[in-house]
């Protein structure tokens, strides 16, 4: 049985039992691996920087904007300063903000862990301590485990924003807008 090596642009076929380490590979394959390593390093490094944007920025903006709006409203309407519900709404948005920060930190830690793993695996590959398949398996094994908690925190943060808005509207209807 043969398998295709996973280096883009390289079409070598190897048997399933054949070990492929750096020193026993052809110079052409080594060039391909080096180019792929450089590409993968830059991809992961870019992910470390860019992964904390997009949805996180949106959640930061909406929860932060909600908190600022509530603080401004409490400050502008003295009657609200004696009521509890505006502070509950403020707390909901503030917790959403904290979850955004925690989620972004977890994403950064996970991407950094992937980058460190890739760099260490490639060093072991170049010194013939790991074969190519072990390098790619170790890399792929780290992708999924770090996705759950940031995903959950992002959705909870978004849920808190929605709950804060609904609670604010309900309070305006129930207690009137001063």
N, C-alpha and C positions, 0 to 999 in steps of 0.2 A: 504494500500500500504506500502511496506517495502523498505528500502534502506540498502545498506551495508556501514558500517562505513569505512572510508578511512585510517584506521591505518593498515599498512602492518602486516600481520601475525595474524590479529584479525578478526574473522568472526562473529561479533555480528550483528543481524538484529534489526533495530529500525523502528517504524512507522514514517512517514513523520512529524507528528505533535509533536512527543516526543522530548523534549529538553534534551540535554545530556551535563551536566556540570560535572566538575571534581569531586566534592564531592558526586554526586549521581551515579557515575560510580563504577564498580566493581574494586577491587584491581588489578585483572589481566589486565583490560582495562587501568587502570592508569599506570601500568608498561609499557604497549605497547605505550601509549601516551608519556610517559617520554622518552622511547627509540627512538621513532620517532622524538620527539623534539630535542634530542641530535643529531640525524642523520641529521635532517633538518638544525639545527644551523651550524654544521660543513660543510654541503653542501653549504649553503649560504655564510659562511665565506670564504670557498675556492673559491667561485665564485667572491667574492669581490677582492681577490688577483689574481686569474688566468684569469678572463675575459678580463683583459687589455692586454693580450698577443696575440700570434698568428698573426692574420691579422693586428692588430695595429703595431706589431713589424715589419712586412713586409713593411707596409706603411711608418713607420718611417725610415726604412733602405733605401728604394728606393728614397723617397723624400730627405732625408738627403744626401744620396750618390749623387743624381743628383745635389743638391746645392753645395756640396763640389767639385764635378767635374767641375762645371761651374766656381766657384771661382778660382780653380786651373788653369783652361784654360785661364780665363781672366788675371790672374797674369802672366802666362807663355807667353802670346802672346800680346805684347804691342799695336798692332794695334786694338785689340778688346776693349781695355780700352776706346777708343774714340767713339765706336759704342753703340747704344742704345739697340739693340736686345739681347746681352748677359745678360744685366741687367733685361730685361723683362723675359727671361728664368729663371734667378736666382730668381726673384720675384715669378714666378709661383711655383717653387719648395719650396720656403720659405713659401708661403701661404699654400701649401699642408702640410708642417711640422706643421704649427700652427693649422690646422684643425685636424691633428692626435692628438696633445696634447689636444685640446678641446674635441674631441671625447672620448679619454681615460678618461678624467676627468668626462665627463657625465656618462660613463659606471660605473665608480667607485662610483659616487654619487647615481646612481640608485640602484646598488647592496647594498650599505650601507643603503639606504632607505628601501629596502626589508628586510634586516637583522634586522634593528631597529623595523620595523613593526611586524616581526615574534616574536621577543623577547617580545615586548609589548603585543601582542595578547596572547602569551602563559602565560604571567604573569596574564592577565585578565582571561584566562581560568582556571588557577590554583586557582584563588580566586573567581571562579563561576560568574564572570561578563560577560563572553562570553561562548557560547556553542561551541562544536568542529566544527560544520559546519560553524559557523561564522568565526572561526579562519582560516579555510582552504579557505573560500571564500575571506576573506580579503587578504590573501597571493596571491591567484591566480589573484585577481584584479590588483595587482601591476606589474605583469610580463610584459604585453604587453605595457603599456603606456610609459615606459622608453626606448623602443627599437628603435623608429623612428629616433630621432636626431643623436645618434651615428652611426646608419646605414647610414643615409644620409651623414654625415660628412666623414665617411669612403669612401663611393663611390665618393664623390666630391674630396677628397684627391687623390684617385686613378685616377680619371679623370684628375686632374691637372697634375699628373705625366705623364700620356699619352699625354696630350696636350703639356707639356713642351718638351717631347721627339720629338713629331711631329714638333713643332715650331722650335726646334733646328735643326732638319734635313732639314726643309724647308729653314731656314736661311743659312745653310751650302751650300745648292744647289744654292740658289739665290745670295748669296754674296761671295761664295767660302770659302774654309778653308784656313785661312792665314798660 
